[in-house]
Amino acid sequence: MREDSRLVCAGRHPERFQGAVNTPVVRGSTLVSPNMAHWLDRKQRQGVDEFGVSTYGRFGTATHHALQEAIIEIGGGYRAQLYPSGLAAISSVLTALVSAGDHILLTDSGYHWTSEFINNTLGRFGVQVTRYDPRLGANIAEFIQPNTKVVFVESPGSETFEIQDIPAIAAAAHAQGAYVVMDNTWGTPLYFKAFEHGVDVSVQAATKYIVGHSDAMLGIASCNEQTWGAVSKTSQSLGQTCSPDDAFLALRGLRTMGVRLRQHWVSGLQIAQWLEARPEVEKVLHPALPSHPGHALWKRDFLGACGLFAIALKPVPEHALHAFIDNLEMFGLGVSWGGYESLALPFVPAGRTSTQWPYAGPGVRIHIGLEDTADLIADLERGFSAMAKSMRTASVEDTPVQASA
């Protein structure tokens, strides 16, 4: 079955719900059994033999199980666990796989809150962390210690969009007995087949492209057979669960994710190419552009691109940067992405130890939604015009925004 067909069919069982096309929202805490034999059988098979077996609402209802089944069928892996957010998935998975005294290798381009959890929570329990240059590839073997249990990867990286050589990193990690955990939200289960490239746990902030409509918070951790036992047991011990309503919204989004992602990819690349020619822009950080340093790796390992990328602006005064953002009418100012709407968010990478922001000016992370690209280009032109006007009318004493925290 091809990808678009699988997206429509995965996890759907109309015969179980009187022919309903969509798995309904099944809300429930108490799930009763008709007799002891049924109860004991259900407890034994829960989370092991098949999707759809549960003894308590926290372990999932039919709505949760349909999403878990669909995610595995689309993205690979053995089993999937659902969480109330992407960060909840990351923190639970890491808690499951490390113990006091263990060591984590964390990409320096990773999501800020992943680093915060490792440093501020796991660090209190004696877990060590070393941040590494995301461009290391097979050379990461030099940083793996005897107590390294997890190599955490994110490709492309948050904000700066470095592409990592995941197969090479996975080979080095596995040779030393370490697991590879990946934040695969950008690539999605469609455009980066994590388990085919050696990943042991693939995490999705399903809030983004899987839900796709900016109206639900959800995280998913897909595991191989080696990691599933620890991840599922820890998630249950921590009481991790999610609303069946949010699982339903993710199932709804999943059915159209293929067509949405293709439009995000095409529109995002078109805008990125337009931005490369703008005099205000120092660099466009989009892996699908030939000018991107990781383009060859992206072309080798990925099956597509989404609508998220970044630009490095040339140095500008703070008021001019604000004028650019404030005069955008179609681009919202917000911290999420992956929905149907376009967003623009200024940033200056901070907290890194092995890499530095190499540009003199600030960055702007851009998410290209499903609007017409001609309208988005006109909106960006409006912002750049406002930036130029602000600089012309400003005092000569204004200090440019520097690219340091």
N, C-alpha and C positions, 0 to 999 in steps of 0.2 A: 504494500500500500504506500502510495506517495505521500509526501509531507502534508499537503493541504487536506487530503482525504483523512489522514490520521488525526489531524487537528479537529476535524468535524466529528469523527467517530470515537476517539479514545475516551474510555471511561463512561461511555453512554450505554445504558441498559433499559430502553423504553419498556421492555417486557416486564420489568420489575415494578413499574409505576403506572400501570394501566395505559401504557402506550405514550406516556408523556415524553416529548422530545428532549426536554431538559430534565436532568435529575433535580427533583424539587428540593426546597430548603427543608431539611429534616431537623427540627429543633428537639432536643431532649436531653435530660440528665440521667434519669432512671430508665434502664432497659431491662425489662423483665423476661424471665424464661418460664416456659410452661411446666418444667419439671427439673429435677436434679441432673438427670442425664444430659439434658440440653444445656444446662448451666455449666457443667463441668467440661463438656465438649467445647463450648464457646470460649471458656477461659483458656483451655489448652491451645486452641488455634488462633487466638487473638494476636494479630500483628506478626504471625509466623507463616501460616500456610496460604492465606489468601486475603485480598482486600474485602472489606465489608463485614468482618467479624469483630464485634465489640461487646464489652460487658458494662460500659459506663460511657456517658456522653463525653467525658474528657478524652476518652480514647477514640472518639470519632463517631459520627453518624453516617448514613448513606451519602450525604453531601460531601463530607470530608473524604470518604473513601473513594468516591468517584474522581475527585481531583487528584488524590494520590496515585490512583491507577493511571490516569491520563498522563500525568507528568512523567512517570516512569516509561510509559509506552512511547512518548514523544522524545524524551531526552536521554533515555537509557538509565542504567543503574538497577539496583535490586529492590529497594523500597524507599519511600519518601515520607518525611515527617513534616507536619504543618506547624506554623508558629504565628504569633500575632504581628510580627514584623520581620524584615530582613535581618536587622541587628539581633533580634531574639534568636534567629536561626544560627547566626554566626557565633554568638556567645554560648549557646547551648552545645553546639558541635565542638567548640574548643574545650569547653568544660568536660565533655565526654572523653576527649582523646588525650588529655594531659593530666598529670598529677604533680604534686609538690616536688620541686627539684628538676622537673623536666624543662626543656628548652624549645622555644618556637622561633622559627625564622619567618620574619614578616616583611613583605615587599614594602619598600619605602614609598611606593606610589599608592598604597592601600587607602581604603575608606577611613577617614579620621576617627570615627567612633569604634572601629575595630581596634585601632591602636589604643584608644582610651580604655576599652574593656580589658585588653591584655595588660596594660601598664597598671591601671588603677584597681582592677579586681583580681585577676589572676596573679598579678605581682604580689599582692598581699598574702598569697598562699605559697609563695616561693617558686613560682613559675618564671623562668628567665626568658628574655626576648632579645633578639638581634635583628635589626633592620638591615635589609640588603638592597643593593642597586637592582631594580627590576630587569635590567638589561644583561644580567650575569649569564643566564642560560646554564649550560653544563658546568660552568665554573662555580656554581653555587656549592658544589661538593666541598670546596675549600672552607666553607662556613658551617658545614654540618658537624655538630659535636656528638660525642657518644650518647648524650642525653637528649638530643634533638628528636622530638616526637612528631612535630607538625611543621611542614613548610606551607605557609599561607601565600597564595598567589591571587592576583587580580589583574586580568588582562582584557582590555586595556586598563591602565591605572586611572584612579579617580583624579579628575582635574587635568592631569598632564598626559594621559593617554599613551603611555609606553606599552608596547606589545611585548609580552613575555614568551620565551621559548618553553612552553609548557611541557612538551614531550621530553626535552632534555632535562628540565628541572625534575620532572617526575622520575626519570630513570636514575638520576643522582640520589634523590630522596629515598626511593625504594631500595637502592643498593645498600643504604645504611639503616633500613628498617623504619623510616619515617613515613608518615602519611602526608598526602597532598590535599589540602582543602582549598577550594577555589570560590571566590565571589565571581559568579558567571552572569551577573545581572545584565551587563552590556551585551554579551553575546547571545543570551537567552538559550533555552534548550534547542532552538532551531538553528542558530547560526554558529554555535560552538558546541561540538559533541564532546563534552568534557571527559566522559569515561573512555572514549576511543583514544584520548590523548594522555591517559595515565592518571587522571584525577580520581581520588578516592571518595571525596564528598564534594558535590557541586551545590552551592547555595544560590538561591534566587531571592532577591527582594521582589517578590511577586506583585508588590505594590505598583511596580513600574509597568513593564510591557505585558505581563500576563494578565493583570487586571485591566490595564490599558485605558481606564476612564477616570482616573484620579478620584476615586470614590471609595477605596478600601485599602486597609493596611494588612499586609500578609507576607510571611516568609516561608520558604520551602527549602528543605535540605534533602537532596537525593543522595543516597548512599550506595556503595557497593556492598557485597555480602560481608566483607571483612570488618567494615565499620558500623554496619547497621545495628548490631546488638548493643554496643556501647552507646550509640547515639539515641536509639529509641528508649533504652532504659533510663538514661540521664534525663531525657526530655520528659518522661513520665514522672521521674522523681522531682523535677523542678516545676511540675504542674503546667507545662507548656501546652497550650491549646489555642484554637482560634474560633471565631464565630462561624456557625454554618452559613450565615448570611454572606460573610466575606468570602467563604469558600465557593458559594454559589456565584458571586460576582466574578471570581477568578475563572470559574468554568465558563461563564458567559464570555469573558474576554478571550479565553483560550481559543474559542471557535473562530474568531476573526483575526487572531494574532498574525497569521501568515500574510494576509492581504495588508494589514496595517503596517507590519514591519517592512514590507516591500516599498510602501509609499514613504515611510520614514527614511529608509535607506536612499531612495532616489532623490527625495526633496532635500535631505540633509547634505548629500554630496553636491547637489546643485548649488546650494547656498554656500557650502565650504569653498567651492571653486570660485564663486563670485567674490567671496571675502579675500581670497588669495590675491586678488588684483587691487584691493583697496589700499590707498596710501597710508591709512591710519593703522593698518594691521602689520605687525612684525612677522607673525607666524600663525598658520592655521594648523591645529593639532587634530587631524582626522586620519585614522589609520588607513582608510580607503584611498587617500590621496597618494599618488606616486612620490610626492615630496616628503611624506612622513618617514622617519627613520626606521620604523617597524613595518613598513608596507609589505615587504617581501614575506615576513612571518605572517602577517594578516592574510595575505593572499594564499599562503600555503595551508593555514590551519582553520581559517574561518570560512563560513559559507555565505556571509553577508555582513552588513553593517546596520546599525540602528541610526537614530536621529540625534545622538548625543556626541558632541565634540567641543573643543575649546579654541579660543583665539588668544594670542598674546598681542596686546596693543602696544604701540610705541608709547614712550613716556608721555603722560598727560597730567595736568593739574587735577586734583580731586574733584573740583567743581565741574570740570569738563567731563570727567567720567560719569559723574552724577547726572549731568545734562543729557548724556547719551542714553543712559538707562531710563531716566524720567520721561523722555520724549518718545519712547517706544510705546506704541498703542496696542500692538498685537502680541508682543512678547511680555508675558507676565514675569514678575520678580518673585521667584520662589525656589525652595531648596530641593524639591523633588523633580522627577522627570518620568518619561515613559507614557504619559497620557497623550490625548489627542491634541493638546494645546502646546504652543511654543513658549519657551522660557529663556530668560537671560539672567545670569547671576555673576557679578564680579567676584574675583577671588585672588588671593595671594597665598600660594602653598606655604604651610608652616608646619613645624614639628618634625621635619625630615632630618635624618642624620647622615645618610650616605649619598644623597643627591640634593641638588639645589635647583631652584627656578632659574634658568639660564638667560632670561630676558629682562631688559631694563624696565619694561612697563608691566602693568597689571594684566591678569588674565580675565577672560569672561567665558564662563561655561554656557554653552548654547544648546538648547534642545529644540529641534525642528519638529513641529507637530504636523497636523494634517491639513493645515490651511494651504491656500494656493501660494506657490513660491513667489509669484510676481508681487503679491500683496506683502509677503514677508520681506522681500528685497526693498520694496518701497518704504516699509517701516524702518528697516535698518538705515536706509539713506536718510530718512527723517532724523534718526538718532545721531548719525554722523554729522549732519548739518547743524544740529543743535550743539554738538560737541565743538565744532569749529567756531560757531558764533560765540559760545561761552569763552573760548580761548582768545578770540579777538577783542572781547570787551573786558577781559580780566586785567587785574593789576599785574605789572611786570614782576612784582614781589612774590607771586604765587609759586609754591614749591611743587614740582611734579610728584605724582604718586610713585613711590619706589617699590620695587619688587622684593621687599623683605618684610617679615612679620612685624 
